[in-house]
């Protein structure tokens, strides 16, 4: 059965499993490991397997919704889905395009998951593996263009931002298991009613049949692997057959340093008399620390000594740098 959502002010027993009330990109469920009553407001759920959270008198432990199934001798098939989210500023639309590669288990049509339909089109996605080399992966996503759909989409977004080619669009890679797909994927069966080997017929001499809808008792849109979110960095190729995009992580920013502030030992990086500096006094000094008489002559020397002249030798100094950095090797 699908896992029920967490509820406020409710008694829970050890072993009870609940999910968050809103969609979680982590794909985690939470098992009650200390019985009690939940709080009146939902806790901030952890995002790591094994982490715990106290909920009033309950304690919850994060567990994987999909990994336990993979440990079985005959696990359910992994289903890979993709979503492309457009940005209104860049692309003139907030449309979401959902698709899958058509090679998921025995599913040869569209896939319905979480009430959303993922269209079956030829897709090749690779390069998602993380390594220990210190660099983030830059996956590639190749989408069929045989019917010209991708070329048409590129023309539409380029009308908003020239040469954009879907740059900046968010690509979500969603993976779940076949057992968690919606019931719509399993169709319906016709059931003929017989008696003694003969088909029963209506008064109009028609065979008596019922259309039985197949339901999936384990359908759960919250049971998934952690979602992967990438952004289209550039279009690497476009032909009549396919269009290939290079993806990048949001943290993979060319020319950017983390942290942006450089670690400098003895030069204050704050602008003098700014909110960071916070000095508003009437003691004036020149750049060399000599007393002066007017505000126009007042210039900070950007040293710790300059701070002490203004705030005092024993006061807490809002020095905008890292004096201790030069003491380490």
C-alpha positions as semicolon CSV with decimal commas, in nm:
position;residue;x (nm);y (nm);z (nm)
1;X;0,000;0,000;0,000
2;X;0,109;0,357;-0,054
3;X;0,262;0,518;0,252
4;X;0,033;0,763;0,433
5;X;0,133;1,123;0,494
6;X;0,241;1,253;0,834
7;X;-0,041;1,394;1,048
8;X;-0,034;1,651;1,327
9;X;-0,123;1,572;1,692
10;X;-0,145;1,199;1,618
11;X;-0,026;0,902;1,822
12;X;0,234;0,686;1,644
13;X;0,380;0,350;1,735
14;X;0,731;0,220;1,680
15;X;0,758;0,092;1,322
16;X;0,498;0,324;1,173
17;X;0,615;0,466;0,839
18;X;0,506;0,804;0,711
19;X;0,604;1,046;0,435
20;X;0,616;1,425;0,429
21;X;0,294;1,607;0,341
22;X;0,470;1,781;0,051
23;X;0,689;1,642;-0,224
24;X;1,046;1,579;-0,110
25;X;1,328;1,568;-0,364
26;X;1,515;1,328;-0,133
27;X;1,260;1,051;-0,190
28;X;1,280;0,950;0,177
29;X;1,023;0,800;0,410
30;X;1,036;0,819;0,789
31;X;1,002;0,532;1,038
32;X;0,889;0,597;1,394
33;X;1,166;0,477;1,627
34;X;1,028;0,630;1,949
35;X;0,654;0,608;2,005
36;X;0,463;0,919;2,099
37;X;0,236;1,196;1,972
38;X;0,334;1,421;1,683
39;X;0,354;1,799;1,714
40;X;0,094;2,046;1,589
41;X;0,320;2,148;1,298
42;X;0,523;1,934;1,060
43;X;0,896;1,899;1,142
44;X;1,178;1,989;0,907
45;X;1,246;1,644;0,767
46;X;1,610;1,532;0,729
47;X;1,753;1,465;0,385
48;X;2,003;1,189;0,470
49;X;1,929;0,821;0,524
50;X;1,961;0,732;0,893
51;X;1,919;1,088;1,021
52;X;1,665;1,141;1,299
53;X;1,422;1,421;1,383
54;X;1,232;1,481;1,707
55;X;0,862;1,549;1,656
56;X;0,714;1,646;1,992
57;X;0,741;1,312;2,178
58;X;0,800;1,106;1,860
59;X;1,136;1,038;1,701
60;X;1,153;0,963;1,327
61;X;1,440;0,803;1,135
62;X;1,485;0,865;0,762
63;X;1,474;0,551;0,548
64;X;1,499;0,497;0,173
65;X;1,171;0,442;-0,007
66;X;1,331;0,258;-0,298
67;X;1,665;0,113;-0,187
68;X;1,513;-0,159;0,032
69;X;1,327;-0,297;-0,271
70;X;1,654;-0,323;-0,466
71;X;1,800;-0,549;-0,197
72;X;1,546;-0,820;-0,282
73;X;1,635;-1,121;-0,498
74;X;1,381;-1,014;-0,761
75;X;1,347;-0,636;-0,732
76;X;1,105;-0,427;-0,932
77;X;1,241;-0,263;-1,248
78;X;1,392;0,087;-1,227
79;X;1,193;0,347;-1,423
80;X;1,381;0,656;-1,549
81;X;1,179;0,970;-1,625
82;X;1,276;1,322;-1,736
83;X;1,121;1,667;-1,698
84;X;1,232;1,989;-1,869
85;X;1,113;2,303;-1,687
86;X;1,121;2,627;-1,885
87;X;1,188;2,967;-1,731
88;X;0,949;3,247;-1,820
89;X;1,223;3,513;-1,827
90;X;1,454;3,313;-2,052
91;X;1,207;3,113;-2,257
92;X;0,882;3,308;-2,247
93;X;0,699;3,017;-2,085
94;X;0,679;2,807;-1,771
95;X;0,579;2,491;-1,959
96;X;0,698;2,153;-1,835
97;X;0,785;1,879;-2,087
98;X;0,777;1,525;-1,950
99;X;0,915;1,221;-2,133
100;X;1,085;0,885;-2,094
101;X;1,310;0,681;-2,318
102;X;1,062;0,403;-2,395
103;X;1,304;0,141;-2,267
104;X;1,162;0,110;-1,916
105;X;1,086;-0,255;-1,833
106;X;0,800;-0,385;-2,050
107;X;0,633;-0,046;-2,084
108;X;0,605;0,042;-2,453
109;X;0,382;0,349;-2,427
110;X;0,352;0,656;-2,213
111;X;0,423;0,632;-1,839
112;X;0,197;0,785;-1,574
113;X;0,361;0,865;-1,241
114;X;0,221;1,091;-0,973
115;X;-0,068;1,183;-1,201
116;X;0,171;1,319;-1,467
117;X;0,206;1,160;-1,812
118;X;0,558;1,107;-1,947
119;X;0,561;1,076;-2,325
120;X;0,757;0,793;-2,484
121;X;1,021;0,935;-2,720
122;X;1,375;0,817;-2,808
123;X;1,612;0,965;-2,550
124;X;1,973;0,890;-2,464
125;X;2,104;1,022;-2,132
126;X;2,447;0,942;-1,993
127;X;2,732;1,085;-1,788
128;X;2,545;1,113;-1,458
129;X;2,804;0,915;-1,262
130;X;2,984;1,092;-0,977
131;X;3,356;1,023;-0,934
132;X;3,620;1,109;-0,673
133;X;3,825;1,325;-0,911
134;X;3,689;1,648;-0,764
135;X;3,497;1,758;-1,073
136;X;3,120;1,754;-1,110
137;X;2,972;1,544;-1,391
138;X;2,844;1,716;-1,705
139;X;2,584;1,474;-1,844
140;X;2,455;1,482;-2,200
141;X;2,091;1,449;-2,301
142;X;2,011;1,353;-2,661
143;X;1,646;1,381;-2,769
144;X;1,494;1,259;-3,095
145;X;1,415;1,530;-3,349
146;X;1,271;1,314;-3,628
147;X;0,937;1,495;-3,624
148;X;1,099;1,839;-3,582
149;X;0,950;1,893;-3,236
150;X;1,279;1,994;-3,075
151;X;1,368;2,233;-3,357
152;X;1,027;2,397;-3,321
153;X;1,074;2,433;-2,945
154;X;1,419;2,588;-2,993
155;X;1,278;2,840;-3,240
156;X;1,008;2,939;-2,992
157;X;1,246;2,999;-2,701
158;X;1,497;3,179;-2,924
159;X;1,221;3,423;-3,016
160;X;1,225;3,531;-2,649
161;X;1,602;3,521;-2,593
162;X;1,809;3,516;-2,911
163;X;2,048;3,221;-2,928
164;X;1,925;3,078;-2,598
165;X;1,868;2,722;-2,728
166;X;1,699;2,624;-2,397
167;X;2,000;2,738;-2,195
168;X;1,912;2,766;-1,826
169;X;1,616;2,527;-1,848
170;X;1,597;2,288;-1,553
171;X;1,618;1,917;-1,629
172;X;1,492;1,678;-1,361
173;X;1,594;1,315;-1,367
174;X;1,339;1,112;-1,173
175;X;1,389;0,744;-1,096
176;X;1,140;0,516;-0,930
177;X;1,040;0,149;-0,944
178;X;0,773;-0,006;-1,163
179;X;0,573;-0,119;-0,857
180;X;0,518;0,246;-0,759
181;X;0,372;0,361;-1,093
182;X;0,011;0,477;-1,118
183;X;-0,264;0,226;-1,192
184;X;-0,313;0,387;-1,537
185;X;-0,002;0,205;-1,658
186;X;-0,160;-0,136;-1,610
187;X;-0,467;-0,087;-1,829
188;X;-0,780;-0,299;-1,799
189;X;-0,890;-0,651;-1,884
190;X;-1,211;-0,780;-2,039
191;X;-1,379;-1,048;-1,830
192;X;-1,630;-1,280;-1,998
193;X;-1,893;-1,432;-1,767
194;X;-1,956;-1,804;-1,831
195;X;-2,166;-2,082;-1,685
196;X;-2,084;-2,443;-1,740
197;X;-1,832;-2,354;-2,007
198;X;-2,081;-2,152;-2,212
199;X;-2,073;-1,774;-2,234
200;X;-2,369;-1,599;-2,080
201;X;-2,554;-1,370;-2,317
202;X;-2,790;-1,080;-2,273
203;X;-3,146;-1,071;-2,403
204;X;-3,006;-0,911;-2,716
205;X;-2,788;-1,221;-2,773
206;X;-2,466;-1,029;-2,690
207;X;-2,191;-1,196;-2,490
208;X;-2,186;-1,070;-2,133
209;X;-1,850;-0,906;-2,060
210;X;-1,715;-0,668;-1,800
211;X;-1,425;-0,425;-1,835
212;X;-1,216;-0,478;-1,522
213;X;-0,975;-0,192;-1,441
214;X;-0,643;-0,313;-1,303
215;X;-0,540;-0,120;-0,992
216;X;-0,191;-0,100;-0,845
217;X;-0,210;-0,120;-0,467
218;X;0,158;-0,018;-0,431
219;X;0,131;0,300;-0,643
220;X;0,307;0,583;-0,462
221;X;0,434;0,907;-0,623
222;X;0,654;0,972;-0,319
223;X;0,850;0,647;-0,351
224;X;1,151;0,739;-0,563
225;X;1,523;0,782;-0,562
226;X;1,646;1,133;-0,479
227;X;1,562;1,361;-0,772
228;X;1,855;1,492;-0,973
229;X;1,825;1,852;-1,091
230;X;2,045;1,977;-1,370
231;X;2,047;2,282;-1,594
232;X;2,103;2,297;-1,969
233;X;2,442;2,463;-2,013
234;X;2,450;2,459;-2,392
235;X;2,320;2,291;-2,705
236;X;2,611;2,087;-2,835
237;X;2,454;1,966;-3,160
238;X;2,133;1,979;-3,363
239;X;2,047;1,767;-3,665
240;X;1,730;1,647;-3,832
241;X;1,765;1,327;-3,632
242;X;1,838;1,453;-3,280
243;X;1,934;1,743;-3,055
244;X;2,204;1,702;-2,787
245;X;2,233;1,920;-2,477
246;X;2,514;1,940;-2,225
247;X;2,391;1,962;-1,867
248;X;2,559;2,114;-1,565
249;X;2,500;2,131;-1,192
250;X;2,385;2,459;-1,044
251;X;2,716;2,464;-0,854
252;X;2,922;2,418;-1,171
253;X;2,966;2,788;-1,251
254;X;3,252;2,894;-1,478
255;X;3,478;3,164;-1,334
256;X;3,315;3,161;-0,991
257;X;3,500;3,100;-0,665
258;X;3,358;2,954;-0,344
259;X;3,376;3,133;-0,111
260;X;3,362;3,453;-0,313
261;X;3,549;3,644;-0,044
262;X;3,923;3,590;-0,054
263;X;4,090;3,494;0,273
264;X;4,321;3,791;0,336
265;X;4,499;3,825;0,668
266;X;4,576;4,192;0,726
267;X;4,367;4,410;0,493
268;X;4,007;4,496;0,590
269;X;3,767;4,436;0,300
270;X;3,479;4,650;0,435
271;X;3,405;4,992;0,296
272;X;3,485;5,249;0,565
273;X;3,181;5,372;0,761
274;X;2,955;5,122;0,585
275;X;2,705;4,898;0,766
276;X;2,966;4,621;0,779
277;X;3,228;4,858;0,924
278;X;2,968;5,013;1,157
279;X;3,196;5,301;1,267
280;X;3,006;5,631;1,306
281;X;3,227;5,805;1,562
282;X;3,391;6,148;1,557
283;X;3,749;6,037;1,621
284;X;3,928;6,106;1,295
285;X;4,259;5,958;1,173
286;X;4,451;5,958;0,847
287;X;4,562;5,649;0,658
288;X;4,875;5,620;0,876
289;X;4,681;5,645;1,203
290;X;4,767;6,008;1,281
291;X;4,488;6,218;1,440
292;X;4,317;6,469;1,209
293;X;4,052;6,731;1,279
294;X;3,785;6,690;1,008
295;X;3,571;6,414;0,859
296;X;3,705;6,499;0,513
297;X;4,056;6,406;0,631
298;X;3,936;6,084;0,797
299;X;4,073;5,780;0,605
300;X;4,088;5,424;0,733
301;X;4,421;5,246;0,697
302;X;4,245;4,906;0,660
303;X;4,460;4,753;0,936
304;X;4,372;4,602;1,273
305;X;4,553;4,898;1,430
306;X;4,317;5,133;1,241
307;X;4,019;4,951;1,394
308;X;4,164;4,975;1,745
309;X;4,214;5,351;1,713
310;X;3,842;5,393;1,646
311;X;3,681;5,123;1,861
312;X;3,937;5,079;2,141
313;X;4,215;4,833;2,218
314;X;3,993;4,590;2,409
315;X;3,665;4,628;2,216
316;X;3,521;4,373;1,975
317;X;3,644;4,478;1,632
318;X;3,433;4,446;1,314
319;X;3,753;4,386;1,117
320;X;3,658;4,268;0,767
321;X;3,935;4,018;0,712
322;X;4,102;3,715;0,872
323;X;4,395;3,817;1,096
324;X;4,458;3,457;1,202
325;X;4,499;3,332;0,845
326;X;4,868;3,416;0,835
327;X;4,938;3,217;1,152
328;X;4,861;2,880;0,990
329;X;5,083;2,684;0,755
